[in-house]
Amino acid sequence: MRDLASTLLDRLADGPAALARVVSTSGPAPRQLGAAMAVTADGGVIGSLSAGCIDSAIVHTAADVLHTGHAVTERFGTTDADDIAIGLTCGGEIEIFVERVDETRIAQLAELISALERDRPVALATTLTTHPEWRLTHPHDAEPWQGLDADVANRLAQGCSGIVGVDDTECPPEGTARPRTFVQTFASARRLILVGANDFVRALATVGATLGFHVTVVDPRPVFVTTARFPDADDVVVAWPDRYLAGESSSGRTGSTTVVCVMTHDAKVDVPALSAALAGGIGFVGALGSRRTHRDRVRRLVEEGVADEQIACVRSPLGLDLGGHSPQEVAISIAAQLIAERHGGSGRSLRELRGPIHRPDVPPLRPRESE
């Protein structure tokens, strides 16, 4: 959609077009969420959805959508070798939403293109209904929409596209139905930088990737830092973590939405990395280890000249008290803390609390106030 938006806007001057987008996938899929193809009224095709294996079927669907004006959803999966039905050879499943786009979308497309050109985060929410509605959301927008404004804002903050409004298990109040809606985000995913190359880092990299983070593992030991050991990490970097963090900060690639977890248990790595993270305006800085280990880190950070108010921002011991010990259990404990702090959660059992379990606001990840 990012590459197609400008061309689509230009073509609308000549008449409506059918816009087809990948809104959900399962298993191996030829394109990612949000991949788009447009078919113009004269049969012109812009973009591709599947490198050819289902594009022809969507062209026919697009013609029907242009004629009727009714949006439709198409689903494709694998087919038997002898089956004449169109399917995917990659073995996955894909859901494609096809809608008519005309002059009524020009203002929203122009606004989307403007945000993309200025590299401003934005989300395009589309109800997956016969007559879809669009909503462009920018960070900090607060206007209610379809009962989904918090869900859309959450997707945008995560930099993660997907469907909302369908998996809500609570009954919404009468008149506030939550239509199944595809949220396409145009923003970088939040970063999770893991310092270390052990089993706990590997487990947290997997959980972090599941939560939509862009995961980086950094450690100075090349024998341990390999893509084979950390298959779920987006980046595997062999470098001294403090130098890497300083470089990322000076280049503007880290900030208030970045999470850094220091997990080596080696003071000569941990302390400089923590010092660099605290100096770089990182939103969440955590360190794995016991209270005794953290007291030693604090002493060393003081000796390095790090201010007390900065040291107080380090979350250590890291994670919530779930009672687990294995790398996977510890990873879930840390991930639970990240989720709780980001959404203002208490970390307590929902059974012990009163009131709605879903909060309407999505506060930004921010450093903890000094205690």
C-alpha positions in Angstrom: 0.0 0.0 0.0 2.9 2.4 0.8 4.2 2.0 -2.8 0.8 2.0 -4.4 -0.9 5.0 -2.7 0.4 7.8 -4.9 -0.3 5.9 -8.2 -3.8 5.0 -7.0 -4.5 8.6 -6.1 -3.5 9.8 -9.6 -5.6 7.1 -11.3 -8.8 8.1 -9.4 -8.9 11.2 -11.6 -9.9 8.9 -14.4 -12.5 7.0 -12.4 -12.9 4.5 -9.5 -10.6 1.6 -8.9 -10.9 -1.6 -6.9 -8.3 -1.9 -4.1 -7.3 -5.3 -2.9 -5.3 -5.8 0.3 -3.9 -8.7 2.3 -5.7 -8.4 5.6 -4.7 -11.7 7.3 -2.4 -14.7 6.7 -1.8 -18.0 8.3 1.4 -20.0 7.7 3.7 -19.3 4.8 2.2 -16.5 2.6 3.5 -14.9 -0.6 3.1 -11.3 0.8 2.9 -9.5 4.1 -0.1 -7.9 5.7 -1.1 -4.7 3.9 0.3 -5.8 0.5 -2.0 -4.2 -2.1 -3.1 -4.4 -5.7 -5.4 -2.0 -7.5 -7.5 -2.7 -10.6 -8.8 0.4 -12.5 -12.0 0.6 -14.4 -10.3 0.1 -17.7 -8.7 -3.2 -16.5 -5.3 -1.8 -15.6 -3.5 -3.5 -12.8 -1.2 -1.8 -10.2 0.9 -3.9 -7.9 0.7 -7.6 -7.0 -0.6 -9.7 -4.1 1.0 -13.1 -4.6 3.6 -13.0 -7.4 0.9 -14.2 -9.7 -0.7 -17.3 -8.2 -4.0 -15.6 -7.2 -3.8 -12.2 -8.9 -5.9 -13.3 -11.8 -8.7 -14.4 -9.6 -8.6 -11.0 -7.8 -8.8 -9.2 -11.1 -12.1 -10.9 -11.8 -13.3 -10.1 -8.2 -12.3 -6.5 -8.6 -14.4 -6.2 -11.8 -17.5 -7.4 -9.8 -16.7 -5.0 -6.9 -16.4 -2.1 -9.3 -19.7 -3.0 -10.9 -21.7 -3.5 -7.7 -19.8 -1.2 -5.3 -20.0 -3.9 -2.6 -16.7 -4.9 -1.0 -16.0 -8.6 -0.7 -13.5 -10.9 1.1 -11.7 -13.7 -0.7 -9.8 -16.5 1.0 -7.2 -18.7 -0.6 -5.4 -21.7 0.8 -3.5 -24.7 -0.6 -5.1 -27.0 -3.2 -4.5 -30.5 -4.3 -2.3 -31.0 -7.3 -5.3 -32.2 -9.3 -7.7 -29.5 -8.0 -8.6 -26.8 -10.6 -9.3 -24.3 -7.9 -6.9 -21.4 -7.4 -4.7 -21.8 -4.4 -1.3 -21.1 -2.9 1.7 -23.3 -3.6 3.5 -22.0 -0.5 1.2 -24.0 1.9 -0.3 -21.0 3.7 -3.6 -19.2 3.8 -4.4 -15.7 2.9 -7.4 -13.4 3.2 -7.9 -10.5 0.8 -10.3 -7.6 1.1 -11.4 -6.0 -2.1 -13.2 -2.6 -2.0 -14.2 0.1 -4.4 -12.2 3.3 -4.1 -13.5 6.5 -5.7 -13.3 10.3 -5.4 -14.7 10.1 -1.8 -11.3 8.6 -0.7 -9.1 11.3 -2.4 -8.8 13.5 0.7 -7.9 10.5 3.0 -5.4 9.1 0.4 -3.8 12.5 0.1 -3.5 12.7 3.9 -2.0 9.3 4.0 0.6 10.1 1.3 1.5 13.3 3.1 2.2 11.4 6.3 4.3 8.8 4.4 6.3 11.5 2.7 7.1 13.2 6.0 7.8 9.9 7.6 5.1 10.4 10.2 3.5 7.4 11.8 -0.1 6.8 10.7 -2.6 3.9 10.6 -5.3 3.3 8.1 -8.3 1.4 9.7 -10.8 -0.2 7.3 -14.0 -1.9 8.4 -14.3 -5.2 6.7 -17.9 -4.7 5.7 -19.9 -4.5 2.5 -19.6 -0.7 2.6 -16.3 -0.1 4.4 -15.4 2.9 6.4 -11.9 4.4 6.6 -10.3 6.1 9.5 -6.8 7.6 9.5 -5.2 7.7 12.9 -2.1 9.6 14.0 -0.3 9.3 17.3 -2.2 10.9 20.2 -5.5 11.0 18.3 -8.3 10.8 20.8 -11.5 11.0 18.8 -13.8 7.9 19.4 -14.4 5.7 16.4 -16.4 2.5 16.1 -15.4 1.7 19.7 -12.1 0.7 18.2 -10.0 3.9 18.7 -7.9 2.4 21.5 -7.3 -0.8 19.5 -6.2 1.2 16.5 -4.0 3.4 18.6 -2.4 0.3 20.1 -1.6 -1.2 16.7 -0.1 2.1 15.6 2.0 2.4 18.7 3.3 -1.1 18.2 3.9 -0.6 14.5 2.0 -3.8 13.8 -0.8 -4.3 11.3 -3.6 -6.7 11.9 -7.4 -7.2 12.5 -9.1 -5.8 15.6 -12.7 -5.9 16.7 -13.3 -9.6 16.1 -11.5 -11.3 19.0 -13.1 -9.2 21.7 -14.7 -11.7 24.1 -16.8 -9.2 26.1 -20.2 -8.1 25.0 -20.0 -4.4 24.0 -22.8 -2.1 25.2 -25.8 -1.9 23.0 -25.2 0.3 20.0 -21.4 0.1 20.2 -20.7 -2.9 18.0 -17.1 -3.4 17.1 -16.9 -4.3 13.4 -14.1 -6.5 12.2 -11.5 -4.0 11.1 -8.2 -4.2 9.4 -5.6 -1.7 10.8 -2.7 -1.1 8.5 0.1 0.7 10.2 2.8 2.8 8.6 5.3 3.1 11.4 8.4 1.4 12.5 7.9 -1.4 15.0 9.0 -0.7 18.6 12.5 -1.9 19.2 13.6 -4.5 21.7 17.4 -4.5 22.1 18.7 -7.5 24.1 22.2 -7.3 25.5 23.6 -10.8 25.8 23.6 -14.1 24.0 22.3 -16.7 26.4 19.2 -18.9 26.7 17.2 -16.2 28.5 17.9 -13.8 25.6 16.9 -16.4 23.0 13.6 -17.0 24.8 12.8 -13.3 25.2 13.7 -12.7 21.5 11.0 -15.2 20.6 8.4 -13.7 22.9 9.3 -10.1 21.8 8.9 -11.0 18.1 5.5 -12.5 18.9 4.5 -9.2 20.5 5.5 -7.2 17.4 8.8 -5.9 18.5 11.7 -5.4 16.1 14.2 -7.5 18.0 18.0 -6.9 18.1 20.5 -9.1 19.9 23.9 -7.6 20.6 26.9 -9.2 22.2 30.7 -8.8 21.7 31.3 -12.6 21.3 31.0 -13.8 17.7 30.9 -17.5 18.6 27.6 -17.0 20.5 26.0 -14.3 18.4 24.6 -16.1 15.3 21.4 -16.1 13.4 21.2 -19.9 14.0 21.1 -19.4 17.8 18.6 -16.5 17.6 16.3 -17.3 14.6 13.5 -15.0 15.8 15.7 -11.9 16.1 15.5 -9.3 13.3 19.1 -8.2 13.8 22.0 -10.1 15.3 24.9 -7.8 16.0 28.5 -8.6 17.1 29.6 -5.5 18.9 30.3 -4.0 22.4 26.7 -3.2 23.5 27.6 0.3 24.9 29.2 1.3 21.6 26.3 -0.1 19.6 23.7 1.7 21.8 25.6 5.0 21.6 25.7 4.7 17.8 22.0 3.9 17.6 21.1 6.8 19.8 23.3 9.4 18.0 21.7 8.3 14.7 18.2 8.7 16.1 17.3 5.0 15.8 16.4 4.7 19.5 14.1 6.7 21.7 11.3 6.8 24.2 9.6 3.7 22.6 12.7 1.6 22.7 13.2 -1.2 25.2 16.7 -2.3 26.3 17.1 -5.4 28.4 20.7 -6.1 29.7 21.0 -9.8 30.4 24.7 -10.9 30.4 25.4 -11.0 34.1 28.9 -9.7 33.2 29.7 -6.4 34.9 32.2 -5.4 32.2 29.4 -5.6 29.6 26.3 -4.8 31.7 27.5 -1.6 33.4 28.7 0.2 30.2 25.6 -0.9 28.4 23.3 0.4 31.1 25.2 3.7 31.2 24.9 4.1 27.4 21.2 3.2 27.5 20.4 5.6 30.3 22.2 8.4 28.5 20.4 7.7 25.3 16.8 8.6 26.3 15.7 4.9 26.1 12.1 4.5 27.3 12.6 1.3 29.2 15.9 0.1 30.6 15.9 -3.2 32.4 18.6 -5.5 33.8 18.3 -9.2 34.6 19.7 -10.5 37.9 19.3 -10.8 41.6 19.0 -7.9 44.0 22.6 -8.5 45.1 23.8 -8.3 41.5 21.8 -5.1 41.0 23.3 -3.6 44.1 26.8 -4.3 42.7 25.7 -2.7 39.4 24.4 0.4 41.1 27.7 0.8 42.9 29.6 0.5 39.6 27.3 2.9 37.9 27.8 5.5 40.6 31.5 5.1 40.2 31.0 5.7 36.5 29.4 9.0 37.4 25.8 8.1 36.4 23.3 10.3 38.3 21.1 8.7 41.0 17.9 9.8 39.2 19.0 7.9 36.1 20.0 4.8 38.0 16.6 4.8 39.6 15.1 4.3 36.2 16.6 0.9 35.8 14.1 -1.9 36.2 15.9 -4.5 38.1 15.3 -7.2 39.2 13.6 -7.4 35.8 10.2 -8.9 35.3 7.0 -9.5 37.3 6.7 -12.0 40.1 5.3 -15.0 38.4 7.4 -17.6 40.2 9.0 -19.1 37.1 12.6 -20.0 36.6 13.2 -21.4 33.1 14.3 -19.1 30.3 10.8 -19.3 28.8 9.1 -18.5 32.0 11.5 -15.6 32.7 10.9 -14.3 29.2 7.1 -14.3 29.8 7.7 -12.5 33.1 9.7 -9.7 31.4 7.2 -9.5 28.6 4.4 -9.2 31.1 6.2 -6.2 32.7 6.6 -4.5 29.3 2.9 -4.9 28.6 1.8 -3.8 32.1 4.0 -0.7 32.1 3.1 0.3 28.5 -0.7 0.1 29.3 -0.6 1.3 32.8 -1.5 -2.2 34.2 -1.0 -3.2 37.8 0.4 -6.7 37.1 -2.2 -8.1 39.5 -4.7 -10.9 38.9 -7.8 -9.5 37.1 -9.9 -11.4 39.6 -8.6 -9.2 42.4 -9.6 -6.0 40.5 -12.9 -4.2 39.8 -14.1 -2.4 36.8 -13.5 -3.0 33.1 -10.5 -5.1 32.2 -9.7 -3.1 29.0 -8.4 0.4 29.5 -9.5 3.1 27.1 -6.1 4.9 27.0 -2.8 3.7 25.5 -0.1 5.7 27.4 3.3 5.9 25.7 6.2 3.9 27.1 8.0 6.2 29.4 10.9 6.1 32.0 9.8 5.2 35.5 9.7 8.1 37.9 12.3 8.1 40.6 11.1 6.6 43.8 
